Structures are given as C-alpha cells and as structure tokens.
Amino acid sequence: MMHNHQEQLTQELFDRKLIDKSQFDAVQDYRKLKIFSLHNELKLLLYGSVLAISSGIGILIYQNIDSIGHTILLALILMATIGCFYFCNKNAKGFHKQEVSFDNPILDYLLLAAQLLTCVFFGYLQYQYKVFGTFNNLATLVPTAIGFYCAYYFDNKSILSLSITGLAAAVGLTVSPQALLNNETIATDFLCYTSIILGFALIVWSQYSKRIGLKTHFTFLYLTFALHLIALACLSQLVETYWPIFTIILGSTCYLFYKFSYQEKAVSLFVFTCLYGYIGCNILLGRLLSLIDLGELVSLFFMIIPGYFIGSIVLFIKVIKDFNKKIAHDSTR
Amino acid sequence: MIVHDKTLLQNKYLREEAKALQDAGFISEEHYSNIKKDLADFKSNQNWFLRVAFLLLGSFLYSSICGFIALSILQVTGEHFEVLFFVFALIGLAGTEFFARQNYFGHGLDDAFIIGFQICLAATIGIYTSGNEFLIAIVVTTSAAFCYLRYLHRSMLLLACVAATASIFYGILNLGTEIAIILPFVSMVFALLLFLLWNKKLQHTSTFYKFDLNLIRYYSYLLFYLSGNYLVVRELSVVLLQQAINHGQDIPFAWFFYIFTFIIPVGYIYQALQQKNKIILWLGFAALAFSIYSIRFYYALLPLELALTFGGLFLFGVTLVLIKKLQNQTTGITFKPDRFSNSTPFQAAEIIVSTQVGGTQSNQQTTDSPVEFGGGGYSGGGASGEF
C-alpha cells in the first residue's frame, strides 16, 4: 500500500515534469526489484546480541570472582582485547586523513568491543591492584588515549565519542546522555571551570584539525560536545556569584557556535545554540526582575508576557528562516 | 473538512517523495532544491529539533495567554473558575485554527495548541463530571478524531485510537466485574474491527487521509497483541478487577493466552516478511521480545546471566547465518542496504548506546564497577573470529 502511494507520487512528479524520463525509469526499475532490506535490522540484532552476551558473561564473572581469581580474569580480558584488536588491525586500511571505513561492518562492532574491553581492563587493574596508585584519573586517561588513537586510526565515531566522554571523566565530569538528562553533570564550581576549559580545548582542536584537513568529519562531534559542555556549565553559573563573567562567556560561545553552525550546516548545533542563548537571556531577565520591586506592576507583567513570547517566536522564526535559506543557497551553489 | 490548502498539501507529499528520491540518490541535491522551489510549501519544520523547540515556545505562549485570561476572568467574576478550562480549550482550538489558516502545518507551534486543546478539554469534562473516565475518553475520542479530520495531525489520529480503546475499557468496566472478565476478548474484537475497517475501506481511500491511515492498521496490530499478552492480561486483571492470583493458581483461559503470546509475534514477523512491511516487522520483533519478557516475569527458566549469554549467543549465531545467506541477494529480502531506507537514526542510536554502556562515568564510579560490563564482547570476539 505504502508503495502504491509512493509510486503515484513519483508518477505525479514525472507528470509535472519535475523529474525526467530517465530518472523516472530508474526509480521504477529499482522499485520493481521489490527490495526488502534487513540491513539495519540484522545489524541491530548483532549489536543487541553482543551486548547481551557481554552483560551475561559480566554477571557470571562477577558472581564467581572468588573461584576464578583476578589474575586469570585479567589475563583473559587482555587476551580477548588483543584478539579483537588483531582482527580489526588485520582488516584495517591503515591511517588516512580522510574518511575511511571497514569493508565489513561487523568489524566496527568488534572494534567497539575491543575498546570497551580496554576500559574494563584498566579499570579492573586499578580497582584490584592500584597500579596507578592514587591517580585514579590516570586509569581513565590511559584507555582514553588508546581510544583516541583507535578512533583516528580506524576512523570510528562511536569510539571517538567514547573517548571524549572518557577525557571528560578524567577531569571529573560525567557527560553521558543519561547524566545530562538527570542534570547531574556539573556538581561544583570548580568542575564548571574545568568543563568550560575542556570545551574550549575541544573547539581549538577541532578547528586545528579542520585546518590541517585531519578527519574533518569528526568536527561536528567535537563541536557538539564542546557546545553542551560550555553552555551547561555557564548556565549553571549564571545563578552563582560571578555571573557577569559567565554571561560574557556564554554570549561569546553562542556567537561562536552561531558561526560554526553556519559553517558546518548543522541544524542541531544551531538549535541548541539558540536554545542555550535564549535560556541564558531568560535567566538574566529573571535576575533583573528580581532586583526591581514589582509591587503594583504584577498584573502589567502578566499582560506583557504573552507579547514577550510572541516576540521571541517571531524572532526565532526569522533566525531559522535565514539559516535555512543560507544553507539551501549554499547547497545549490 | 480539511482546513489546509489542497495544492499545498499535494506539494507537501510531492516534496517528501522528491526528498526520498534524493536520499536514495536518484536525483541530485541541486535538482531536489529546484523541485522545492517549484512546489510552494507549508510553514513547517522537517527537522525534529526545530519542531520540538517551537513546540516548547508554543506551549509557553499558550500557557502565558491562558494565565493572562485567567487573571482577567478571576478579577472580573472572582469565582466560577471551573469555566476557565473550557475557555482555555477554546483558546487552544482558536489557536489551532488560526495557525492552520496561516498555513502552519507540522511546525511545532500548531502542535502546541492542538495538544493544549485536547488536554484542556479533557480537564473541563473531568471537572464537570468529577472525573468520569468513560465520558472523558468518549469526548477525547470525538475531539481528536475531529482534529485529525480537519487538521490532519497524525498525533491526533493516534490519540483518537487510544481514546477509543480507553472508552471501551471504561465502558466495560462500568458494567461490573463479572462482565469485565471478557475484556481481553472485547479489545481483541475491537482491534479486529479496526483492522477490518482499514482493510476493507480505509486503505482504498483516495483523499489526503490515505497517507496516515496505515497508522490505524499498525495500532490494531499492537492492540490485538497486547490484549492477548499473558503479562498484560494477568496484571490488568489484578489491578482492574481486584482478582487475587494465589500461588499455583492461574488466570482463566491461561492456556489460550500462553499460546497467543507466542503465536502472534511469529505471525507478525512472517506476515511482515511476506508483505515486505518494515513497521510490522519491528512490531513483530518488539512483540517477541516482550513475550519473552512476559514469560520470564513469572517463570524464570534460566538465571538471568545464563539466559543473556545463551540467548545472545543464539541470536548472534542466527543473525550471522542470516547475514551470510542474504548477503548477495539482489532482489526481494536482502542484507544489502536499501537505497530508500535511511540509516542515520540507527547510527545515532548506536553512538548513544555505546556512550551509555561503555561510558566512563567519572573516575569514582568507574573504579566502583569495573566488572559490571566485564568480559564484554569477548565471546563476541571469539565468535566473529570464524567469520
């Protein structure tokens, strides 16, 4: 049924001379093959099965840790890690500055497993034997460094994001999506400062690698992390003592990312920049209002609010329209 | 009945089709943007981020208007605040109509008002009937159906389906506990009726509704499965009918629900492969997973860790075999990526899952639970070795 509607639509596109005969025929021929691809589904199943196996074995080991012994376990993990890396390496195309990928998508998962195992190995080593002494951060940094190496060598975005998360963890931040949702990322003032510094470091690195043409498709990922790191830290500092400084930082970050989103043609960056900027403005307005004693003006205030929202909606629509227009213009050029 | 401009509507679907063709690589990006220029469109947001952002802004606007009105009304009358929600609902409807006439469709702002309208209307009915669920459900069904027919919002179609189901539930529950035992069968019959309605009538429509009405079909599939699922039936009979199930006892017709719970997902998957329907396939997978969970919920045949390990190994093996088998098919069911199906959401999901699972959570937590995801993929590594 779905296909029927789509075929009708293609037919109409053709009737209106929006696509030409050869294109129309190509589509018709392709549709005649009646391809029903299970590519994503099967890959997802594979992914799910790897997760299931690893958690199952994880629990098993956890329960039997007394009878197995730490050394043997560590050795097993190490062997498995090396095994995974060996297979990946054997099939890798080597390092290139541009985007490369494995011929066989399964190797991506193998690589992911290898990276996860590396994290487990070092975590375990530190937990059980305190190899890095009291430098817990080092136990995170070492696998992170390996992760960055792998991400660049094998060209893998999952591992890159894992490594950035690891890097943030090494400086004391939790930046997993779930933590973001629960708003438990940034606990103290000091962590806010680290978060902002890390964010700017990521920006600098992404821009530098862009200039030297090193894995430019990673830029977006770096910028996404940087935006959230900086903006969330600034927003949480807007209600603290040194808010003027963070207003300036947030303002300049928003400006910077406004430019970046145009450069990268990334709508998500653009939307989040606007959103963070807007939230920041509202917090500042709230601070201002709390300074003034409203008193009699409360009802006036309630009358103005709908107008304020209409104004901001109009502004948003205009900004987004400009953005879309610019991007459409660029892509036709 | 449809408020939107017909030419714009047709253009919208044509643009979607052109976009699909571009994603599949049949036409160039330049060609697509030329087509876009030729076909005028609604004010809408294709991008979900944008749509959600405007949904938020829209609900701010809606609630601030409501707050303003509430203040003015309360200042004038000082009482009758029951009426307020009805006024709010009217504002929602007026806003929806306004945005639709201004050619907003799927923009986010219109979504905010249409959803606000439904919520406020339900609240009004709830206040006046002191929370009669049956009446609320009936009114919401009607208003959602009306909104779908007039404004073509897919979410409203879904809401109408859910609310209709809820009306039947509450209607039967109101009849008394003895009759309510047949509730699963009634909802199965309702699902069948929905399906027949779609099958005999709706799928042949030539109006603009044809693009959304598949939703009714999928809803009927889901409802049919859930109304016969053992877990759902058992838990609902405990909650709704206050039926205590002691140890060693079982619900009435238990054998029927056991069989049903496993036959239906397999049936769905089979049908999906036969009719080449992705959504039913996903429904089938989800249903199968839920069936396994349902049975495990009561009868844990294997301890969790063994079930996970062996289940995972089994799944891994089956998937590998399937991939090998389908790898070189060029027609029909295949492992080759389809030009028309887009895989970006999957990649995004994978990245999120992997940061979630393997994510180093900050140093304290990492050192606390290093073995939790331990041994990971190690058997996966071994198994892929032969690949």
HADDOCK unambig.tbl for C-alpha pairs under 7 A between the chains (distance, minus, plus):
assign (segid A and resid 6 and name CA) (segid B and resid 17 and name CA) 6.82 0.50 0.50
assign (segid A and resid 9 and name CA) (segid B and resid 14 and name CA) 5.98 0.50 0.50
assign (segid A and resid 9 and name CA) (segid B and resid 17 and name CA) 6.53 0.50 0.50
assign (segid A and resid 10 and name CA) (segid B and resid 17 and name CA) 6.86 0.50 0.50
assign (segid A and resid 13 and name CA) (segid B and resid 14 and name CA) 6.79 0.50 0.50
assign (segid A and resid 18 and name CA) (segid B and resid 35 and name CA) 6.32 0.50 0.50
assign (segid A and resid 23 and name CA) (segid B and resid 26 and name CA) 6.36 0.50 0.50
assign (segid A and resid 27 and name CA) (segid B and resid 26 and name CA) 6.91 0.50 0.50
assign (segid A and resid 33 and name CA) (segid B and resid 331 and name CA) 5.14 0.50 0.50
assign (segid A and resid 33 and name CA) (segid B and resid 332 and name CA) 6.53 0.50 0.50
assign (segid A and resid 34 and name CA) (segid B and resid 331 and name CA) 6.30 0.50 0.50
assign (segid A and resid 34 and name CA) (segid B and resid 332 and name CA) 5.32 0.50 0.50
assign (segid A and resid 35 and name CA) (segid B and resid 331 and name CA) 5.26 0.50 0.50
assign (segid A and resid 35 and name CA) (segid B and resid 332 and name CA) 4.47 0.50 0.50
assign (segid A and resid 35 and name CA) (segid B and resid 333 and name CA) 6.04 0.50 0.50
assign (segid A and resid 35 and name CA) (segid B and resid 334 and name CA) 6.98 0.50 0.50
assign (segid A and resid 35 and name CA) (segid B and resid 338 and name CA) 6.82 0.50 0.50
assign (segid A and resid 36 and name CA) (segid B and resid 276 and name CA) 5.94 0.50 0.50
assign (segid A and resid 36 and name CA) (segid B and resid 332 and name CA) 5.41 0.50 0.50
assign (segid A and resid 36 and name CA) (segid B and resid 333 and name CA) 4.61 0.50 0.50
assign (segid A and resid 36 and name CA) (segid B and resid 334 and name CA) 6.15 0.50 0.50
assign (segid A and resid 37 and name CA) (segid B and resid 333 and name CA) 5.78 0.50 0.50
assign (segid A and resid 37 and name CA) (segid B and resid 334 and name CA) 4.92 0.50 0.50
assign (segid A and resid 37 and name CA) (segid B and resid 335 and name CA) 5.56 0.50 0.50
assign (segid A and resid 37 and name CA) (segid B and resid 336 and name CA) 6.03 0.50 0.50
assign (segid A and resid 37 and name CA) (segid B and resid 337 and name CA) 5.71 0.50 0.50
assign (segid A and resid 37 and name CA) (segid B and resid 338 and name CA) 5.34 0.50 0.50
assign (segid A and resid 38 and name CA) (segid B and resid 334 and name CA) 6.04 0.50 0.50
assign (segid A and resid 38 and name CA) (segid B and resid 335 and name CA) 5.24 0.50 0.50
assign (segid A and resid 39 and name CA) (segid B and resid 335 and name CA) 4.62 0.50 0.50
assign (segid A and resid 39 and name CA) (segid B and resid 336 and name CA) 5.93 0.50 0.50
assign (segid A and resid 39 and name CA) (segid B and resid 337 and name CA) 5.31 0.50 0.50
assign (segid A and resid 40 and name CA) (segid B and resid 343 and name CA) 6.93 0.50 0.50
assign (segid A and resid 42 and name CA) (segid B and resid 319 and name CA) 6.23 0.50 0.50
assign (segid A and resid 45 and name CA) (segid B and resid 319 and name CA) 6.87 0.50 0.50
assign (segid A and resid 46 and name CA) (segid B and resid 316 and name CA) 5.68 0.50 0.50
assign (segid A and resid 46 and name CA) (segid B and resid 319 and name CA) 6.34 0.50 0.50
assign (segid A and resid 49 and name CA) (segid B and resid 312 and name CA) 4.26 0.50 0.50
assign (segid A and resid 49 and name CA) (segid B and resid 313 and name CA) 6.70 0.50 0.50
assign (segid A and resid 49 and name CA) (segid B and resid 315 and name CA) 5.79 0.50 0.50
assign (segid A and resid 49 and name CA) (segid B and resid 316 and name CA) 5.42 0.50 0.50
assign (segid A and resid 50 and name CA) (segid B and resid 312 and name CA) 6.53 0.50 0.50
assign (segid A and resid 50 and name CA) (segid B and resid 377 and name CA) 5.69 0.50 0.50
assign (segid A and resid 50 and name CA) (segid B and resid 380 and name CA) 5.90 0.50 0.50
assign (segid A and resid 52 and name CA) (segid B and resid 308 and name CA) 5.22 0.50 0.50
assign (segid A and resid 52 and name CA) (segid B and resid 309 and name CA) 6.19 0.50 0.50
assign (segid A and resid 52 and name CA) (segid B and resid 312 and name CA) 5.08 0.50 0.50
assign (segid A and resid 53 and name CA) (segid B and resid 308 and name CA) 5.93 0.50 0.50
assign (segid A and resid 53 and name CA) (segid B and resid 309 and name CA) 4.34 0.50 0.50
assign (segid A and resid 53 and name CA) (segid B and resid 312 and name CA) 4.88 0.50 0.50
assign (segid A and resid 53 and name CA) (segid B and resid 313 and name CA) 6.43 0.50 0.50
assign (segid A and resid 53 and name CA) (segid B and resid 377 and name CA) 6.66 0.50 0.50
assign (segid A and resid 54 and name CA) (segid B and resid 373 and name CA) 6.59 0.50 0.50
assign (segid A and resid 54 and name CA) (segid B and resid 374 and name CA) 6.92 0.50 0.50
assign (segid A and resid 54 and name CA) (segid B and resid 375 and name CA) 6.06 0.50 0.50
assign (segid A and resid 54 and name CA) (segid B and resid 376 and name CA) 3.89 0.50 0.50
assign (segid A and resid 54 and name CA) (segid B and resid 377 and name CA) 4.88 0.50 0.50
assign (segid A and resid 55 and name CA) (segid B and resid 373 and name CA) 5.49 0.50 0.50
assign (segid A and resid 55 and name CA) (segid B and resid 376 and name CA) 6.58 0.50 0.50
assign (segid A and resid 56 and name CA) (segid B and resid 305 and name CA) 4.27 0.50 0.50
assign (segid A and resid 56 and name CA) (segid B and resid 306 and name CA) 6.31 0.50 0.50
assign (segid A and resid 56 and name CA) (segid B and resid 308 and name CA) 4.87 0.50 0.50
assign (segid A and resid 56 and name CA) (segid B and resid 309 and name CA) 4.65 0.50 0.50
assign (segid A and resid 57 and name CA) (segid B and resid 305 and name CA) 6.77 0.50 0.50
assign (segid A and resid 57 and name CA) (segid B and resid 309 and name CA) 6.24 0.50 0.50
assign (segid A and resid 57 and name CA) (segid B and resid 375 and name CA) 6.11 0.50 0.50
assign (segid A and resid 58 and name CA) (segid B and resid 371 and name CA) 6.25 0.50 0.50
assign (segid A and resid 58 and name CA) (segid B and resid 372 and name CA) 5.67 0.50 0.50
assign (segid A and resid 58 and name CA) (segid B and resid 373 and name CA) 5.25 0.50 0.50
assign (segid A and resid 58 and name CA) (segid B and resid 374 and name CA) 4.39 0.50 0.50
assign (segid A and resid 58 and name CA) (segid B and resid 375 and name CA) 5.40 0.50 0.50
assign (segid A and resid 58 and name CA) (segid B and resid 376 and name CA) 6.59 0.50 0.50
assign (segid A and resid 59 and name CA) (segid B and resid 305 and name CA) 5.89 0.50 0.50
assign (segid A and resid 59 and name CA) (segid B and resid 372 and name CA) 6.56 0.50 0.50
assign (segid A and resid 60 and name CA) (segid B and resid 305 and name CA) 6.08 0.50 0.50
assign (segid A and resid 62 and name CA) (segid B and resid 371 and name CA) 6.39 0.50 0.50
assign (segid A and resid 77 and name CA) (segid B and resid 375 and name CA) 6.01 0.50 0.50
assign (segid A and resid 80 and name CA) (segid B and resid 378 and name CA) 5.27 0.50 0.50
assign (segid A and resid 80 and name CA) (segid B and resid 381 and name CA) 6.85 0.50 0.50
assign (segid A and resid 84 and name CA) (segid B and resid 381 and name CA) 5.66 0.50 0.50
assign (segid A and resid 110 and name CA) (segid B and resid 381 and name CA) 6.38 0.50 0.50
assign (segid A and resid 113 and name CA) (segid B and resid 376 and name CA) 6.57 0.50 0.50
assign (segid A and resid 113 and name CA) (segid B and resid 377 and name CA) 5.21 0.50 0.50
assign (segid A and resid 116 and name CA) (segid B and resid 358 and name CA) 5.80 0.50 0.50
assign (segid A and resid 117 and name CA) (segid B and resid 375 and name CA) 6.87 0.50 0.50
assign (segid A and resid 117 and name CA) (segid B and resid 376 and name CA) 6.07 0.50 0.50
assign (segid A and resid 120 and name CA) (segid B and resid 370 and name CA) 5.65 0.50 0.50
assign (segid A and resid 120 and name CA) (segid B and resid 371 and name CA) 6.80 0.50 0.50
assign (segid A and resid 120 and name CA) (segid B and resid 374 and name CA) 6.09 0.50 0.50
assign (segid A and resid 123 and name CA) (segid B and resid 366 and name CA) 6.56 0.50 0.50
assign (segid A and resid 123 and name CA) (segid B and resid 367 and name CA) 5.75 0.50 0.50
assign (segid A and resid 123 and name CA) (segid B and resid 370 and name CA) 5.44 0.50 0.50
assign (segid A and resid 124 and name CA) (segid B and resid 370 and name CA) 5.40 0.50 0.50
assign (segid A and resid 124 and name CA) (segid B and resid 371 and name CA) 6.89 0.50 0.50
assign (segid A and resid 127 and name CA) (segid B and resid 367 and name CA) 5.48 0.50 0.50
assign (segid A and resid 136 and name CA) (segid B and resid 363 and name CA) 6.29 0.50 0.50
assign (segid A and resid 137 and name CA) (segid B and resid 363 and name CA) 6.21 0.50 0.50
assign (segid A and resid 140 and name CA) (segid B and resid 363 and name CA) 6.81 0.50 0.50
assign (segid A and resid 158 and name CA) (segid B and resid 351 and name CA) 5.00 0.50 0.50
assign (segid A and resid 158 and name CA) (segid B and resid 354 and name CA) 6.80 0.50 0.50
assign (segid A and resid 161 and name CA) (segid B and resid 355 and name CA) 6.86 0.50 0.50
assign (segid A and resid 162 and name CA) (segid B and resid 355 and name CA) 5.39 0.50 0.50
assign (segid A and resid 162 and name CA) (segid B and resid 359 and name CA) 5.99 0.50 0.50
assign (segid A and resid 165 and name CA) (segid B and resid 359 and name CA) 6.43 0.50 0.50
assign (segid A and resid 165 and name CA) (segid B and resid 360 and name CA) 6.56 0.50 0.50
assign (segid A and resid 166 and name CA) (segid B and resid 359 and name CA) 6.91 0.50 0.50
assign (segid A and resid 166 and name CA) (segid B and resid 360 and name CA) 5.35 0.50 0.50
assign (segid A and resid 169 and name CA) (segid B and resid 360 and name CA) 6.23 0.50 0.50
assign (segid A and resid 169 and name CA) (segid B and resid 361 and name CA) 6.09 0.50 0.50
assign (segid A and resid 169 and name CA) (segid B and resid 362 and name CA) 3.92 0.50 0.50
assign (segid A and resid 169 and name CA) (segid B and resid 363 and name CA) 6.05 0.50 0.50
assign (segid A and resid 170 and name CA) (segid B and resid 362 and name CA) 6.43 0.50 0.50
assign (segid A and resid 170 and name CA) (segid B and resid 363 and name CA) 6.43 0.50 0.50
assign (segid A and resid 172 and name CA) (segid B and resid 362 and name CA) 5.36 0.50 0.50
assign (segid A and resid 172 and name CA) (segid B and resid 363 and name CA) 6.60 0.50 0.50
assign (segid A and resid 173 and name CA) (segid B and resid 362 and name CA) 5.62 0.50 0.50
assign (segid A and resid 174 and name CA) (segid B and resid 361 and name CA) 5.18 0.50 0.50
assign (segid A and resid 174 and name CA) (segid B and resid 362 and name CA) 5.24 0.50 0.50
assign (segid A and resid 176 and name CA) (segid B and resid 355 and name CA) 6.19 0.50 0.50
assign (segid A and resid 176 and name CA) (segid B and resid 356 and name CA) 5.97 0.50 0.50
assign (segid A and resid 176 and name CA) (segid B and resid 359 and name CA) 6.49 0.50 0.50
assign (segid A and resid 177 and name CA) (segid B and resid 356 and name CA) 6.89 0.50 0.50
assign (segid A and resid 268 and name CA) (segid B and resid 49 and name CA) 6.48 0.50 0.50
assign (segid A and resid 271 and name CA) (segid B and resid 49 and name CA) 6.82 0.50 0.50
assign (segid A and resid 271 and name CA) (segid B and resid 50 and name CA) 6.53 0.50 0.50
assign (segid A and resid 302 and name CA) (segid B and resid 68 and name CA) 5.81 0.50 0.50
assign (segid A and resid 303 and name CA) (segid B and resid 68 and name CA) 6.03 0.50 0.50
assign (segid A and resid 305 and name CA) (segid B and resid 64 and name CA) 6.31 0.50 0.50
assign (segid A and resid 306 and name CA) (segid B and resid 61 and name CA) 5.80 0.50 0.50
assign (segid A and resid 306 and name CA) (segid B and resid 64 and name CA) 5.26 0.50 0.50
assign (segid A and resid 306 and name CA) (segid B and resid 65 and name CA) 5.54 0.50 0.50
assign (segid A and resid 309 and name CA) (segid B and resid 60 and name CA) 6.98 0.50 0.50
assign (segid A and resid 309 and name CA) (segid B and resid 61 and name CA) 5.48 0.50 0.50
assign (segid A and resid 310 and name CA) (segid B and resid 61 and name CA) 6.74 0.50 0.50
assign (segid A and resid 313 and name CA) (segid B and resid 57 and name CA) 6.68 0.50 0.50
assign (segid A and resid 332 and name CA) (segid B and resid 30 and name CA) 5.30 0.50 0.50
